Amino acid sequence: MTTTSIKGRKTRWNKVIVFILLIIFSSLTLIPFIWMISASFKTNNDVFSVPIQWIPKDWHPDNYSVIWTRIPLLTFFKNTAILSIIITLIQLFTSSFAAYGFSKMHFKGKNLLYLAYIGTIAVPWQSYMIPQFILMRQFGLTDTLLSLILLQAFSAFGVFLLKQYYSSIPDSLCESARIDGLTEWGIYRKIILPLTKPALASLTIITFVNTWNDYMGPFIYLTSTENKTIQLGLKMFVGLYDTEYALIMAAAVLSVLPVAIVFLTMQKYFVEGIASSGVKG
């Protein structure tokens, strides 16, 4: 047996071992979701039974119909969808436009302004949470979806992510377009955006998921039932003396579905965008 064949066999075995380990670790990450789905078909007394009943003895699919009558779940889904879609679209525009300016345009103080803007990522949200609330209250925007939309209209992380991807696009493309008489807006719309679909898909998923799962923001600004989101709605199953965990799990399963659909639909571009955003060409 030659040395080349031995190395080839070792390489194949290493790949098999790595593949098996990835399957094991991936399966472990699915355990909480499997338990959530299983608990959604149980009664409250059986949710925390020991040992865990992965397959319920008595199935209660009626949990999925009860949750719609116990709380205005449809209203919560609508509010969450409105916030997630609008905030995602706004951040895509503002982040991509700012990233284009920082990566492909030249103006005095560009690097300093970029560092100052990106530096806000390191500032904890808790440090400016109260000033933001006071500002929204003075504008009369508390208990409105508009307050959350305005507060999340800009994303320093989105600018950072897209700028890294834009930097991999040769500047010669933009220079050629300028020579041909194309405006900056035209370069941004006709050249940059079509070439950055993976990065835009990555930002879409990240923003949509973060907005959909946001709890603290709606908890601070939204008080009336008709304006609450699905994350606040789940808390309504927590009573003074008991908590209806089975109904919480059923509502949680439904709340995860939109996020899963968005991610599965765009996962190809998401992986490509994350991988490419850290590479400068």
Order of alpha helices (4+ residues) and beta strands (2+ residues): alpha-alpha-alpha-alpha-alpha-alpha-alpha-alpha-alpha-alpha-alpha-alpha-alpha-alpha
